[in-house]
């Protein structure tokens, strides 16, 4: 049974406060929505926006991207991080061309079958691109629901069935309203109900928030450690990829060796890039982005 005491207030707040993002505008293509969702995984909007604009200018349709080598997707990804997402988008484009006539499928099951598309992304694209009714659970939504409904500061580290059931119970019955609700509660988590400094005074559902009404009890779960970057294999991988992206020709091993002083970590990072399909070792001993 549908019981959402927050929908009216959250939808009104979203109407007045939503950011003007190109993938949300009327007429945005399903492909543009899919690209935005893949790029926004673990990456803030401020970094995604220029990358998305450049990507869509170069590859406005799946067929445009599918016609190019996967290495060009990695090159275009630049410094967004987690570059396997670029390979996933390239694989998505080719799958869409081969199996769906070049059009992003509107079926949730077909979306879920695309390379690198998980349950969140499939639900998000089905909702935002096609106006369907789905529970869309990203980090921001999980945090809003944890506070507003269950009275805890943060959701569990791993998504639970109880969270999914709660999210599904709050989805409005009308598909168009449900899609609007999905993006509205996500925006509320991104702009107001943030992880570190929630602006409760600006929240449209503060008076109905179980966490606030309970006095904002502090988080008492396992330590929440932020992701580190400096000195990690991720940083080394990023530096190695930067050399390859900036070169139109294959790169000699010596040009890669200079990016990091510690040889064991550098070789481990390079081997991982090769294993992930992000770098091709060539027979002459040089390295290149995948062809």
N, C-alpha and C positions, 0 to 999 in steps of 0.2 A: 504493500500500500504506500502511495506517495505521501510523504510528510516532510516538507522542506520549509522550515520557518524562516530561512535566510534568503530565499530566492528573490523576493520582491526587492529587498534592500540592496542585495548584491548586484542585481541587474540594473537598478537605478544608479547605483554608484558607478558601475562600469560605463553606462551611457554617458556619464558626465566626466569620467576620468581616464578612459581607455587611451593608451598611446596610439598614435597614428602610425601603424606599421604596414608596409606595403603588402605583405602577405595576408593581411586582414581586410584589405579594401575590397569593395564590391568588384567583381570581375577578376579577382586574383585566380590564376589557373590552379588546378589541383597539383600540377607539377611544382609550381612555385611554393605551394603550401608544404609539399613533401620535402623539398629542398630546405625550407626554413626549419622544419621539425628536426631533420637530421643535423643541421648546423647548430641548432640550439641545445642539443644534448651536451650538457656539462660546459656550456659556453654562454656568456651573457649577451644580451641583445646588442649592447653597444659595440661589441666586437663582431657580431654576426652581420649586422646591417650592411656595412660596406662590402663584406665578402659575398653576401647574398646578392647584392645589386650587381657586382661584377660577374658573378656566376650566371645570373639570369640574362645579363646582357650578352654573354658569350654563348650560352646554351639555353635558349628560351623554351625548348621542348626536349623531352627525353631523347628523341631521335638525333637532335643536334649533339648531345653528349655521347650517345651510343656510337656515333660515327668516328669518335676520336679514341686514341689509345688511352688506357687507364692511367698512364703516367701523366697525361695532361690534367686529369682531375686532381692528382696528387700535387702537381705543380700549382694549379689554381687554388688549391686549398690553403696554400701559403702557411701562415702561422696560427691557424685556428686551433691546432692541437688535435690529438687523437685522430691522426690522418687516415686510419683505416675507414673512417666514415666516408672519406672521398672515394675509396675503392667500393664501398657499399653503394654509394650513390651511382657510381658508374655501372655497377652490376645491376642495380635497380633499373637504370635507363635501358640497358640491353634487354633485360627481362620484359620490361614494359613494351618495348618494340617487338620482341619476338613472340610474346604470348598475348598481348593486349592491344595490338594494332597501333602502338605508339601513344595510347591514352592511359593515364593513371587509372587503374580500376577503382570502381566505387564500392565494390564488395569488401566488407571487413575481412573476410577469409582470404580473398585474393591479395589484399594489402598485407596481411600478416605473412603471406607466403613470399613476399619480395625479400631479396637479400638484405640482411641487416635491419629489417623492420620487426620490432617487437610489439608487445601488446599495447604499450602506451602509444607508440607512433601510429600504429594501425587505427586505434580509436581516435587519435587526434586528427588524422587526415580525413577519416570518415566523417567526423563531426565538423571540422572547420572548412573542409573543401566541398563536402557533399551534404551538409546540414542534417546529418543523421543523429540518432539518439544513442549515445554511448557514455559510459562512465570513463572520464579521462583523468588519469591519476599520475601527475608528475610530482616532483618534489614539493613544489609550491602548494599544490592542491592537498597533498597529504598533510602538510604542516597546518594549513588552514583548518582542515577537518579535525585533525588531532586536537587542536586548541578549542575550536568552537564547539565540537560535539563531545569529545571524550575528556576534555579538561587537562590534557598533558601538553607540555611545552613543545615536544618533538615527537614525531611518529617513530615507530620501530625502525631499526636500520634496514631491515628487509620487509618488503610489502607483505601484509598478511591477508588471509581470506576475510577477516573481520573488516579490514579497511575497504576491501573491494565491495563487500556487502553494504557497508555504510555508504560508500560513494554511489552505488547503484540505487540505493533507497532514496537518495536526494536528487536524482536526475528527473527533471520535469517530464511529464508524459508527452508533450508536444515536441516533435523532433527539432523544429526551428528554435524553440525556447530552450530545449536541452543543449543544443549546440552553443547557444549564447551563454547559458549558465556555465558550460564547461570552460569557455575562454574567460568569463568574468571572474570566476573563483580563482583561476590561475593568475589572472592579473592582480587580484587582491593580494595573493601571496607574494607576488613579485614586488609590488609597490608599497604595501601597507603592512601585511602580516609577515614581515621578513624574519629571517632566521635569528639575527643577532639583535636587531633594534626595532621591534614591532611598534608601529605608530598607532597605538590603540585609540588615541584621541581622534584619529581620522578614520577609524574603521566603522563601516555602516552597520556591522552586527556586533559591536562591542557590548551592547546591552544584553545580548543573547549568547555571549561567548562563555562557555563553561570554564575555561582556563582563567579568564579575567575575573569572573564571578567568584572563583575559588581563591582569589588572591594571588594569582600567577605563581603557583607552586613551582619551585625550580626543578629542572630536569634531574632525575636521579638514576638514570640508566648508565650503561657503559660509557667511558670517556669518548667524547666526540672530537676526533682529531681532524684538523684541516689537512687538505692535500698539500704535500710539499713538492717542490719542483727543482730547486737549486741542488745540484750535485747528483741528481737521480739519473737513471738510465733514460728516462723520458727526455731530460735536457740534452743528453748526448745524442739521442735519436733525432731530436729537433735540429741540432747543429749539423749532423750528417745530412739530413734531408735538405737543409737550407743550401748546402753546397751543390747538391744535385739539382735542386729547383732552379738555381741561378745559372746553370750551365745548359746550353743547347746541345752540347756534345757529351759523350761519355766522359767520366771523370777518372783520372788515375788514382790508385790507392793512396799515393803520397798526399794528394790534395785532401783526402779524408782524414789521414792520420794527424794532420796539424790541428784539427778542431778540438782535440781533447788529449791531455797529457797522459792520462792513465791508460796504458794499452789494454789491460784485461777488460776493463769496463767498456772501452771504446769498441773492442772486437765483439764483445757480448752484445752491445747495442746494434752494431752493424749486422751481426748474424740474425738478430731478432727482426730487423727490418727486412732482410732477405726472406726469412721464414714467413713473415706476414704478407709477402707479395708486394711490398712497397719499394723494393730496390731489386734490380736485376744485376747479378754478377755476370760479366761477359767473358768470353773465352780468352780475350787478350789481357785479362787481368784488370780491366777497367770496370766501372760501375755506372749504372744509369737508372733513371726512373723506368717503371715497367712499360713495355711497348704495347 
